[in-house]
Amino acid sequence: MANVSGWSDRMDVNERVERALVRHLRDRARPSKLAAAVDHALFPGGARVRPCLAVGIAIACGDDRPQVTDAVAVAVEALHCASLVHDDLPCFDDAAVRRGRPSVHAAHGEAMAVLAGDALIVLAFQALSDVSAEAGERLPALLSIVADSAGMPGGLVSGQALEAEEVCVLEGYHMAKTGALFIAAAAGGAAAAGGDVALWRRVGEGLGAAYQIADDIHDRAGASGSLGKPTGQDALNARPNAVDAYGLDGAVARLKSLIEETAASVPDSEAAAPLRRLIRAQVDRFVPAHLQAAIA
């Protein structure tokens, strides 16, 4: 994860996200087995790119209600982790490893993994409820942004369901399965701070598309286990993949174009440089070393 602490004198964004996650979980008493499964899903996290994006964009927009910003960051990360828990289940990818250690169902059992994923989805909305007074007139928009990213017609649930369809269009699948949460992070960060939601939504769309293509390239050309998960899963599970659609060279070219377009869409401000570095760093980590020069 790139260091994105270059926003004024504020605490490191990653640290801020971790503190917010702990804070919004802290006062929620949970059965011990469920608590262990939820904590396994949330901690330690991955790159935290979605919540860091939300915080970074809120800062770019003034971050006048930081408690609301933090709640949005928690919401998008909770939904992301829920999607990973459910995606790994035997009824979907049947993945035994996530982030370099046993997946939640492998460590805590299938039933508890289902419940942990459900609890994390609910946590997304509990986090926003926690700051309803501070959010005030911004709350309805935030609820809509987060709900749209999770449900139908274009959210995470729809993206998962598209895998069961006989015909699955790559761009629509990518937008729902991955893009929806990047859009929620970007639009939610802007809405939390009273910024231009439509403008920042475009940044989220571009980063989500780039991120998924980079992930597809890693799945086809990366080293298995290098990012804490196996490669070759799209072929194994007959999932759409950008390399299949465009060829490896075409996917790399498309990725390069998306990175450039997304970075250029970030409005010039004090926060622009670290946001652009975050965009680049989060796709770079998926691209195998021998392909890095092609997107430089």
C-alpha positions as CSV (number, residue, x, y, z in Angstrom):
1,M,0.0,0.0,0.0
2,A,1.4,3.4,-0.9
3,N,1.9,5.8,1.9
4,V,-1.0,8.2,1.5
5,S,-0.2,10.3,4.6
6,G,0.6,13.4,2.6
7,W,-2.7,15.0,3.3
8,S,-1.7,18.0,5.5
9,D,-0.9,17.0,9.1
10,R,-3.6,14.4,9.5
11,M,-2.9,10.9,10.8
12,D,-1.9,8.3,8.3
13,V,-5.0,7.3,6.4
14,N,-4.4,3.6,6.9
15,E,-4.2,4.1,10.7
16,R,-7.3,6.2,10.6
17,V,-9.2,3.4,8.8
18,E,-8.0,0.7,11.3
19,R,-9.1,2.9,14.3
20,A,-12.5,3.4,12.7
21,L,-13.1,-0.3,12.2
22,V,-12.2,-1.0,15.8
23,R,-14.3,1.8,17.1
24,H,-17.5,0.8,15.2
25,L,-17.1,-2.9,16.3
26,R,-16.1,-2.1,19.9
27,D,-19.5,-1.7,21.5
28,R,-21.3,-4.5,19.7
29,A,-21.5,-7.6,21.9
30,R,-21.3,-10.7,19.8
31,P,-21.4,-14.5,20.4
32,S,-17.8,-15.6,20.8
33,K,-17.7,-17.8,17.7
34,L,-19.3,-15.2,15.5
35,A,-16.9,-12.6,16.9
36,A,-13.9,-14.7,16.1
37,A,-15.2,-15.3,12.5
38,V,-15.9,-11.6,12.0
39,D,-12.6,-10.5,13.4
40,H,-10.9,-13.1,11.1
41,A,-12.6,-11.5,8.1
42,L,-11.7,-8.0,9.1
43,F,-8.2,-8.2,10.7
44,P,-5.6,-8.0,9.6
45,G,-6.9,-6.4,6.5
46,G,-5.5,-6.4,3.0
47,A,-4.5,-3.1,1.3
48,R,-7.6,-1.3,2.6
49,V,-7.7,0.5,-0.7
50,R,-11.5,1.1,-0.7
51,P,-11.7,2.8,2.7
52,C,-8.5,4.7,2.1
53,L,-9.9,5.9,-1.2
54,A,-13.1,7.1,0.6
55,V,-11.0,8.9,3.3
56,G,-8.7,10.4,0.7
57,I,-11.5,11.8,-1.4
58,A,-13.3,13.2,1.7
59,I,-10.1,15.0,2.6
60,A,-9.9,16.4,-0.9
61,C,-13.4,17.7,-0.4
62,G,-12.7,19.3,3.0
63,D,-13.5,16.4,5.4
64,D,-15.7,18.7,7.5
65,R,-17.5,15.8,9.2
66,P,-14.7,13.3,9.8
67,Q,-16.8,10.9,11.9
68,V,-19.1,10.5,8.9
69,T,-16.1,9.9,6.6
70,D,-14.9,7.2,9.0
71,A,-18.3,5.5,9.0
72,V,-18.3,5.4,5.2
73,A,-14.8,3.9,5.2
74,V,-16.0,1.2,7.6
75,A,-19.1,0.6,5.5
76,V,-17.3,-0.1,2.3
77,E,-14.6,-2.2,4.0
78,A,-17.3,-4.2,5.8
79,L,-19.0,-4.9,2.5
80,H,-15.8,-5.8,0.8
81,C,-14.8,-8.3,3.5
82,A,-18.3,-9.8,3.5
83,S,-18.0,-10.3,-0.2
84,L,-14.7,-12.1,0.3
85,V,-16.1,-14.4,3.0
86,H,-19.1,-15.4,0.9
87,D,-17.1,-15.6,-2.4
88,D,-14.8,-18.2,-0.7
89,L,-17.6,-20.5,0.4
90,P,-17.8,-24.0,-1.0
91,C,-21.0,-23.1,-2.9
92,F,-19.0,-20.4,-4.8
93,D,-15.2,-20.6,-5.2
94,D,-14.5,-23.1,-2.4
95,A,-11.3,-21.2,-1.6
96,A,-9.3,-22.5,1.3
97,V,-6.9,-19.6,1.5
98,R,-7.4,-15.8,1.6
99,R,-4.8,-13.2,2.4
100,G,-2.2,-15.9,2.9
101,R,-4.1,-17.8,5.6
102,P,-7.1,-20.0,5.9
103,S,-10.3,-18.5,4.6
104,V,-13.1,-17.8,7.1
105,H,-15.0,-21.0,6.3
106,A,-11.8,-23.1,6.4
107,A,-11.0,-21.7,9.9
108,H,-14.4,-21.3,11.5
109,G,-16.8,-23.6,9.5
110,E,-19.2,-22.9,6.7
111,A,-22.2,-22.0,8.9
112,M,-20.2,-19.4,10.9
113,A,-18.7,-18.0,7.7
114,V,-22.2,-17.4,6.3
115,L,-23.2,-15.6,9.5
116,A,-20.0,-13.6,9.6
117,G,-20.6,-12.4,6.1
118,D,-24.2,-11.5,6.9
119,A,-23.1,-9.6,10.1
120,L,-20.5,-7.6,8.1
121,I,-23.2,-6.5,5.6
122,V,-25.3,-5.3,8.5
123,L,-22.3,-3.6,10.0
124,A,-22.0,-1.4,6.9
125,F,-25.4,0.1,7.7
126,Q,-24.9,0.1,11.5
127,A,-21.8,2.2,11.0
128,L,-23.8,4.8,9.1
129,S,-26.5,4.7,11.8
130,D,-23.9,5.3,14.4
131,V,-23.2,8.8,12.9
132,S,-26.7,9.6,11.8
133,A,-26.8,12.8,13.9
134,E,-23.5,14.0,12.5
135,A,-24.4,13.1,8.9
136,G,-27.7,15.0,9.1
137,E,-29.0,15.9,5.6
138,R,-26.2,13.9,4.0
139,L,-27.4,10.5,5.4
140,P,-30.0,9.6,2.8
141,A,-27.5,10.0,-0.1
142,L,-24.9,7.9,1.9
143,L,-27.4,5.2,2.6
144,S,-28.4,5.1,-1.1
145,I,-24.7,4.9,-2.3
146,V,-23.9,2.1,0.1
147,A,-27.1,0.1,-0.6
148,D,-26.7,0.4,-4.3
149,S,-23.1,-1.0,-4.0
150,A,-24.3,-4.1,-2.2
151,G,-27.6,-5.1,-3.9
152,M,-29.5,-5.1,-7.1
153,P,-29.3,-4.3,-10.0
154,G,-25.6,-3.5,-10.1
155,G,-24.0,-4.2,-6.7
156,L,-22.0,-7.0,-5.2
157,V,-25.0,-9.5,-4.9
158,S,-25.8,-9.0,-8.6
159,G,-22.1,-9.5,-9.5
160,Q,-22.0,-12.8,-7.6
161,A,-25.3,-13.9,-9.3
162,L,-23.9,-13.1,-12.8
163,E,-21.5,-16.0,-12.3
164,A,-24.4,-18.4,-12.5
165,E,-25.8,-16.9,-15.8
166,E,-25.1,-18.7,-19.1
167,V,-24.1,-15.4,-20.7
168,C,-22.1,-13.0,-18.7
169,V,-20.8,-9.7,-20.3
170,L,-17.3,-8.9,-19.0
171,E,-17.8,-5.2,-18.4
172,G,-21.1,-5.6,-16.6
173,Y,-19.7,-8.4,-14.4
174,H,-16.6,-6.4,-13.5
175,M,-18.7,-3.3,-12.7
176,A,-20.9,-5.1,-10.3
177,K,-18.4,-7.5,-8.7
178,T,-15.6,-5.0,-8.3
179,G,-16.5,-1.6,-9.6
180,A,-19.6,-1.1,-7.4
181,L,-17.6,-0.8,-4.2
182,F,-15.0,1.5,-5.7
183,I,-17.8,3.7,-6.8
184,A,-19.3,3.6,-3.3
185,A,-15.9,4.5,-1.8
186,A,-15.4,7.4,-4.1
187,A,-19.0,8.7,-4.2
188,G,-19.4,8.0,-0.4
189,G,-16.2,9.9,0.5
190,A,-17.4,12.9,-1.5
191,A,-20.9,12.8,-0.1
192,A,-19.6,12.5,3.5
193,A,-17.8,15.8,3.0
194,G,-20.4,17.6,0.9
195,G,-18.3,17.3,-2.3
196,D,-19.2,16.7,-6.0
197,V,-20.4,13.2,-5.9
198,A,-20.8,12.8,-9.7
199,L,-17.2,14.0,-10.3
200,W,-15.7,11.6,-7.8
201,R,-17.9,8.8,-8.9
202,R,-16.1,8.8,-12.2
203,V,-12.8,8.3,-10.3
204,G,-14.3,5.3,-8.6
205,E,-15.5,3.8,-11.8
206,G,-12.1,4.2,-13.5
207,L,-10.2,2.8,-10.5
208,G,-12.6,-0.1,-10.1
209,A,-12.3,-1.1,-13.8
210,A,-8.5,-0.8,-13.6
211,Y,-8.3,-2.8,-10.4
212,Q,-10.3,-5.7,-11.8
213,I,-8.3,-5.9,-15.1
214,A,-5.1,-5.9,-13.0
215,D,-6.5,-8.7,-10.9
216,D,-7.4,-10.6,-14.1
217,I,-3.9,-10.2,-15.4
218,H,-2.5,-11.5,-12.1
219,D,-4.9,-14.5,-12.2
220,R,-3.6,-15.5,-15.6
221,A,0.1,-14.4,-15.5
222,G,1.0,-13.9,-11.8
223,A,2.7,-16.3,-9.4
224,S,0.2,-18.4,-7.3
225,G,0.2,-17.3,-3.7
226,S,2.1,-14.1,-4.3
227,L,-0.9,-12.0,-3.1
228,G,-2.1,-14.5,-0.6
229,K,-4.4,-16.3,-2.9
230,P,-4.0,-18.9,-5.7
231,T,-4.0,-18.0,-9.4
232,G,-5.9,-19.7,-12.2
233,Q,-9.2,-19.5,-10.4
234,D,-11.1,-17.8,-13.2
235,A,-10.3,-20.6,-15.6
236,L,-11.0,-23.2,-13.0
237,N,-14.4,-21.7,-12.2
238,A,-15.2,-20.6,-15.8
239,R,-15.3,-16.9,-14.9
240,P,-15.0,-14.0,-17.4
241,N,-11.5,-12.7,-17.5
242,A,-10.0,-9.6,-19.3
243,V,-7.1,-11.7,-20.6
244,D,-9.5,-14.1,-22.3
245,A,-11.5,-11.2,-23.8
246,Y,-8.6,-9.0,-25.0
247,G,-5.5,-11.2,-24.9
248,L,-2.6,-10.5,-22.5
249,D,-1.2,-7.6,-24.5
250,G,-4.7,-6.1,-25.0
251,A,-5.5,-6.4,-21.3
252,V,-2.2,-4.7,-20.4
253,A,-2.9,-1.9,-22.9
254,R,-6.4,-1.4,-21.5
255,L,-5.1,-1.3,-18.0
256,K,-2.5,1.4,-18.9
257,S,-5.2,3.5,-20.5
258,L,-7.5,3.2,-17.5
259,I,-4.7,4.1,-15.1
260,E,-3.9,7.2,-17.1
261,E,-7.6,8.2,-17.5
262,T,-8.4,7.7,-13.9
263,A,-5.4,9.6,-12.6
264,A,-6.2,12.5,-15.0
265,S,-9.8,12.6,-13.7
266,V,-8.6,13.4,-10.1
267,P,-9.2,17.2,-9.7
268,D,-6.0,19.2,-9.0
269,S,-5.7,20.0,-5.3
270,E,-3.4,19.4,-2.4
271,A,-4.7,15.8,-2.2
272,A,-4.3,15.0,-5.9
273,A,-0.8,13.7,-5.8
274,P,-1.4,11.1,-3.0
275,L,-4.6,10.0,-4.6
276,R,-2.9,9.5,-7.9
277,R,-0.2,7.5,-6.2
278,L,-2.8,5.3,-4.5
279,I,-4.5,4.7,-7.9
280,R,-1.2,3.6,-9.4
281,A,0.0,1.6,-6.4
282,Q,-3.1,-0.5,-6.1
283,V,-3.1,-1.7,-9.7
284,D,0.7,-2.1,-9.7
285,R,0.7,-4.7,-7.0
286,F,-1.4,-7.1,-9.1
287,V,0.7,-6.8,-12.3
288,P,3.6,-9.3,-12.5
289,A,7.1,-7.8,-12.5
290,H,7.8,-8.7,-16.1
291,L,4.7,-6.7,-17.3
292,Q,5.4,-3.6,-15.2
293,A,7.2,-1.8,-17.9
294,A,4.3,-2.1,-20.2
295,I,2.0,0.1,-18.0
296,A,4.7,2.5,-16.8
